[in-house]
Amino acid sequence: GGRQRQPGHRAHRGLAVRTVQGHAPARGAPDMKYISTRGGMAPQPFSDILLEGLAPDGGLAVPEQLPQISAETLESWRGLPYADLAFEVLSRFATDIPAEDLRRLTHAAY
């Protein structure tokens, strides 16, 4: 069986992809790619999997590898306001969204 999609899903995905195309990765982070837990999806950037729900093979989209955060970096995050902490964490996973856009989005959300 096929997956059911929300009306307008493709239009929203296209807008999200156009918004981030051609911009440098957030904070100079390594290029984070996502794969399916079932192994049937080529590695894709965050903006391509964000609005997809499940991977095309029905698996979950997960990072190819987890970012490594040093103890010093974790300590430096201790006193951050929630929106700033969210930005720091998300910037390690959404590397194809420009840092200034991601910061604005996290502050708007929190």
LUMSENU-214267 format. One record per atom (N, C-alpha, C): residue number from 1; chain; atom name; x, y, z. Coordinates in steps of 0.1 Angstrom, whole numbers. Atoms other than C-alpha are relative to their C-alpha. Last residue first. Layout:
! LUMSENU-214267
KEVO  nr kette atom    xx    yy    zz
KEVO NUM     A   CA     X     Y     Z
...
This chain:
! LUMSENU-214267
KEVO  nr kette atom    xx    yy    zz
KEVO 110     A    N    -1     1   -14
KEVO 110     A   CA   101   291   209
KEVO 110     A    C     0    14     7
KEVO 109     A    N     7    12    -5
KEVO 109     A   CA    90   287   173
KEVO 109     A    C     0     0    16
KEVO 108     A    N    15    -1     3
KEVO 108     A   CA    99   322   162
KEVO 108     A    C    -8   -11     6
KEVO 107     A    N     5   -11    -9
KEVO 107     A   CA   133   320   179
KEVO 107     A    C   -15     2    -2
KEVO 106     A    N     1     5   -13
KEVO 106     A   CA   139   286   162
KEVO 106     A    C    -5    10    10
KEVO 105     A    N    11    10    -1
KEVO 105     A   CA   129   300   128
KEVO 105     A    C    -1    -6    15
KEVO 104     A    N    12    -8     0
KEVO 104     A   CA   152   331   132
KEVO 104     A    C   -12   -10     2
KEVO 103     A    N     2    -7   -13
KEVO 103     A   CA   181   309   143
KEVO 103     A    C   -13     8     0
KEVO 102     A    N     3    10   -11
KEVO 102     A   CA   176   285   114
KEVO 102     A    C    -2     7    13
KEVO 101     A    N    14     4     2
KEVO 101     A   CA   174   314    89
KEVO 101     A    C    -4    -9    11
KEVO 100     A    N     9   -11    -3
KEVO 100     A   CA   206   330   102
KEVO 100     A    C   -14    -3    -1
KEVO  99     A    N     0    -2   -14
KEVO  99     A   CA   224   296   102
KEVO  99     A    C   -10    12     4
KEVO  98     A    N    -9   -11    -5
KEVO  98     A   CA   215   289    66
KEVO  98     A    C    -2     3    15
KEVO  97     A    N     8   -12    -2
KEVO  97     A   CA   196   256    63
KEVO  97     A    C    10    11     5
KEVO  96     A    N     2    -6    12
KEVO  96     A   CA   216   227    48
KEVO  96     A    C    -9    13     1
KEVO  95     A    N   -12    -7     5
KEVO  95     A   CA   231   217    81
KEVO  95     A    C    -2     7   -13
KEVO  94     A    N     5    -7    12
KEVO  94     A   CA   198   208    97
KEVO  94     A    C    11     8    -7
KEVO  93     A    N     8    10     8
KEVO  93     A   CA   212   182   122
KEVO  93     A    C    -6     6   -13
KEVO  92     A    N    -8    11     2
KEVO  92     A   CA   240   201   140
KEVO  92     A    C    -7   -11    -9
KEVO  91     A    N   -10    -4    10
KEVO  91     A   CA   222   234   136
KEVO  91     A    C     9   -12    -3
KEVO  90     A    N     5     2    14
KEVO  90     A   CA   192   218   154
KEVO  90     A    C    11     3   -11
KEVO  89     A    N     2    14     2
KEVO  89     A   CA   212   215   187
KEVO  89     A    C    -5    -3   -15
KEVO  88     A    N   -13     7    -1
KEVO  88     A   CA   226   250   187
KEVO  88     A    C    -2   -15    -4
KEVO  87     A    N    -8    -3    12
KEVO  87     A   CA   193   265   175
KEVO  87     A    C    13    -8     0
KEVO  86     A    N     7     7    12
KEVO  86     A   CA   173   247   202
KEVO  86     A    C     8     2   -13
KEVO  85     A    N    -4    14    -1
KEVO  85     A   CA   198   260   228
KEVO  85     A    C    -6    -9   -11
KEVO  84     A    N   -14     1     5
KEVO  84     A   CA   193   295   215
KEVO  84     A    C     5   -14     1
KEVO  83     A    N    -1    -2    15
KEVO  83     A   CA   155   291   217
KEVO  83     A    C    14    -1    -5
KEVO  82     A    N     5    12     7
KEVO  82     A   CA   157   277   253
KEVO  82     A    C     2     1   -15
KEVO  81     A    N    14     0     1
KEVO  81     A   CA   179   305   267
KEVO  81     A    C    -5   -12    -9
KEVO  80     A    N     7    -6    11
KEVO  80     A   CA   215   294   271
KEVO  80     A    C   -15     1     1
KEVO  79     A    N     8   -12    -4
KEVO  79     A   CA   230   288   305
KEVO  79     A    C    -8     7   -11
KEVO  78     A    N     7     2   -12
KEVO  78     A   CA   243   252   299
KEVO  78     A    C   -10    12     3
KEVO  77     A    N    14    -1     3
KEVO  77     A   CA   253   256   263
KEVO  77     A    C    -9     1    12
KEVO  76     A    N     3   -13     5
KEVO  76     A   CA   289   263   271
KEVO  76     A    C   -15     3    -3
KEVO  75     A    N    -1   -10   -12
KEVO  75     A   CA   290   232   292
KEVO  75     A    C    -3    14    -5
KEVO  74     A    N    12     2    -8
KEVO  74     A   CA   278   211   262
KEVO  74     A    C     0    10    12
KEVO  73     A    N    12    -6     8
KEVO  73     A   CA   305   227   240
KEVO  73     A    C   -12    -2     8
KEVO  72     A    N    -1   -15    -1
KEVO  72     A   CA   332   219   266
KEVO  72     A    C   -11     7    -7
KEVO  71     A    N     4    -4   -13
KEVO  71     A   CA   320   183   269
KEVO  71     A    C     1    15     2
KEVO  70     A    N   -10     1   -11
KEVO  70     A   CA   324   179   232
KEVO  70     A    C    -6     5    13
KEVO  69     A    N     0   -12    -7
KEVO  69     A   CA   295   173   208
KEVO  69     A    C     9    -1    12
KEVO  68     A    N    -7     1   -13
KEVO  68     A   CA   299   146   182
KEVO  68     A    C     1    14     7
KEVO  67     A    N   -10   -10    -2
KEVO  67     A   CA   272   147   155
KEVO  67     A    C     7    -2    13
KEVO  66     A    N     3   -10   -10
KEVO  66     A   CA   254   114   150
KEVO  66     A    C    11    10     1
KEVO  65     A    N    -8     1   -12
KEVO  65     A   CA   260    95   118
KEVO  65     A    C    -4    11     9
KEVO  64     A    N   -10    10     3
KEVO  64     A   CA   239    87    87
KEVO  64     A    C     9    -2    12
KEVO  63     A    N   -13    -4     5
KEVO  63     A   CA   211   107   103
KEVO  63     A    C    10   -11    -3
KEVO  62     A    N    -9    -2   -11
KEVO  62     A   CA   177    90   104
KEVO  62     A    C    14     5    -5
KEVO  61     A    N   -12    -7     4
KEVO  61     A   CA   148    89    80
KEVO  61     A    C     8     4    12
KEVO  60     A    N    -1   -13    -6
KEVO  60     A   CA   123    63    92
KEVO  60     A    C    13     6    -6
KEVO  59     A    N    -8    -1   -12
KEVO  59     A   CA   114    34    70
KEVO  59     A    C     1    14     6
KEVO  58     A    N     8     2   -12
KEVO  58     A   CA    85    30    46
KEVO  58     A    C     8     1    13
KEVO  57     A    N     1    14    -2
KEVO  57     A   CA   107    25    15
KEVO  57     A    C    -8    -3    13
KEVO  56     A    N     7     6    11
KEVO  56     A   CA   101    61     3
KEVO  56     A    C    -2   -15     2
KEVO  55     A    N    -8     1    11
KEVO  55     A   CA   112    74    38
KEVO  55     A    C    -8    -7   -11
KEVO  54     A    N    -8    12     1
KEVO  54     A   CA    84    83    62
KEVO  54     A    C     9     0   -13
KEVO  53     A    N     6    10    -9
KEVO  53     A   CA    72   118    69
KEVO  53     A    C     9   -12     0
KEVO  52     A    N     3    12     6
KEVO  52     A   CA    83   137    38
KEVO  52     A    C    -7   -10     9
KEVO  51     A    N    15     1     2
KEVO  51     A   CA    82   172    51
KEVO  51     A    C    -4   -13    -6
KEVO  50     A    N     7    -7   -10
KEVO  50     A   CA   118   173    65
KEVO  50     A    C   -15    -2    -1
KEVO  49     A    N     8    10    -7
KEVO  49     A   CA   133   147    42
KEVO  49     A    C    -9     6    10
KEVO  48     A    N     7     9     9
KEVO  48     A   CA   146   170    14
KEVO  48     A    C    -8   -10     8
KEVO  47     A    N    12    -7     7
KEVO  47     A   CA   154   199    37
KEVO  47     A    C    -7    -9    -9
KEVO  46     A    N    11    -2    -9
KEVO  46     A   CA   176   176    60
KEVO  46     A    C   -12     6    -8
KEVO  45     A    N    -2   -11   -10
KEVO  45     A   CA   199   165    32
KEVO  45     A    C   -13     2     7
KEVO  44     A    N     6   -13     4
KEVO  44     A   CA   195   131    15
KEVO  44     A    C     2    10    11
KEVO  43     A    N    -2   -11   -10
KEVO  43     A   CA   214    98    15
KEVO  43     A    C    -6    13    -5
KEVO  42     A    N   -13    -6     1
KEVO  42     A   CA   199    73   -10
KEVO  42     A    C     1    11    10
KEVO  41     A    N     1   -14     4
KEVO  41     A   CA   168    55     3
KEVO  41     A    C    15     5    -1
KEVO  40     A    N     4    -2    14
KEVO  40     A   CA   161    18     6
KEVO  40     A    C     0    14    -5
KEVO  39     A    N   -10     1    10
KEVO  39     A   CA   181     9    37
KEVO  39     A    C    -3     3   -14
KEVO  38     A    N     2    12     8
KEVO  38     A   CA   152     1    60
KEVO  38     A    C    10    -1   -11
KEVO  37     A    N    -3    12    -9
KEVO  37     A   CA   162    26    87
KEVO  37     A    C    -2   -13    -8
KEVO  36     A    N    11     8    -5
KEVO  36     A   CA   163    51    58
KEVO  36     A    C     4   -11     9
KEVO  35     A    N     2    13     7
KEVO  35     A   CA   192    75    53
KEVO  35     A    C   -13    -6     6
KEVO  34     A    N     9     9    -6
KEVO  34     A   CA   198   112    62
KEVO  34     A    C    -3   -12    -8
KEVO  33     A    N     9     7     9
KEVO  33     A   CA   227   134    53
KEVO  33     A    C    -8   -10     8
KEVO  32     A    N     8    11    -6
KEVO  32     A   CA   245   160    75
KEVO  32     A    C    -9    -6   -11
KEVO  31     A    N    12     2     8
KEVO  31     A   CA   271   181    55
KEVO  31     A    C    -7   -13     6
KEVO  30     A    N    -1     9    11
KEVO  30     A   CA   297   190    81
KEVO  30     A    C   -14    -3    -6
KEVO  29     A    N     1    14    -5
KEVO  29     A   CA   289   221   101
KEVO  29     A    C     2   -10   -12
KEVO  28     A    N   -11     7     6
KEVO  28     A   CA   301   255    88
KEVO  28     A    C     0   -15     4
KEVO  27     A    N   -12     1    -9
KEVO  27     A   CA   277   271   112
KEVO  27     A    C    12    -7    -5
KEVO  26     A    N     0    -7   -13
KEVO  26     A   CA   246   263    91
KEVO  26     A    C    13    -2     7
KEVO  25     A    N     5     8   -12
KEVO  25     A   CA   254   250    56
KEVO  25     A    C     1     9    13
KEVO  24     A    N   -10     8    -7
KEVO  24     A   CA   259   276    29
KEVO  24     A    C    -6    -7    12
KEVO  23     A    N    -5    -7   -12
KEVO  23     A   CA   229   287     8
KEVO  23     A    C    10    -9     7
KEVO  22     A    N   -10   -10     3
KEVO  22     A   CA   221   278   -28
KEVO  22     A    C     6     7    12
KEVO  21     A    N   -10     3    11
KEVO  21     A   CA   189   260   -20
KEVO  21     A    C     9    11    -2
KEVO  20     A    N   -14     3    -5
KEVO  20     A   CA   174   267    14
KEVO  20     A    C    10    -3   -11
KEVO  19     A    N    -4   -10   -11
KEVO  19     A   CA   141   285     6
KEVO  19     A    C    15    -3     3
KEVO  18     A    N    -4   -12     7
KEVO  18     A   CA   136   265   -27
KEVO  18     A    C     6    10    10
KEVO  17     A    N   -13     3     8
KEVO  17     A   CA   136   233    -7
KEVO  17     A    C     5    12    -7
KEVO  16     A    N   -11     2    -9
KEVO  16     A   CA   110   246    18
KEVO  16     A    C    14    -3    -7
KEVO  15     A    N    -3   -13    -6
KEVO  15     A   CA    88   260    -9
KEVO  15     A    C    12    -2     9
KEVO  14     A    N    -7    -8    10
KEVO  14     A   CA    89   227   -28
KEVO  14     A    C     4    13     5
KEVO  13     A    N   -13     6     1
KEVO  13     A   CA    80   207     3
KEVO  13     A    C     8     9   -10
KEVO  12     A    N    -7    -4   -12
KEVO  12     A   CA    50   230     9
KEVO  12     A    C    15    -5     0
KEVO  11     A    N    -2   -14     1
KEVO  11     A   CA    38   225   -26
KEVO  11     A    C     8     5    11
KEVO  10     A    N   -10    -3    10
KEVO  10     A   CA    43   188   -25
KEVO  10     A    C     3    15    -1
KEVO   9     A    N   -12     4    -5
KEVO   9     A   CA    22   185     7
KEVO   9     A    C    12     3    -9
KEVO   8     A    N    -9   -11     1
KEVO   8     A   CA    -7   206    -6
KEVO   8     A    C    14    -4     5
KEVO   7     A    N     2    -9    12
KEVO   7     A   CA   -32   180     6
KEVO   7     A    C    10    12     1
KEVO   6     A    N     8   -11    -3
KEVO   6     A   CA   -16   157    33
KEVO   6     A    C    -2     8   -13
KEVO   5     A    N    -7   -13    -2
KEVO   5     A   CA    -1   125    20
KEVO   5     A    C   -11    11     3
KEVO   4     A    N     9   -11     3
KEVO   4     A   CA   -13    89    22
KEVO   4     A    C     7    13     4
KEVO   3     A    N     2    -9   -11
KEVO   3     A   CA    14    63    19
KEVO   3     A    C   -10    10    -4
KEVO   2     A    N    -7   -13     0
KEVO   2     A   CA    10    36    -6
KEVO   2     A    C    -3     8    12
KEVO   1     A    N     8   -12     0
KEVO   1     A   CA     0     0     0
KEVO   1     A    C     8    12     0
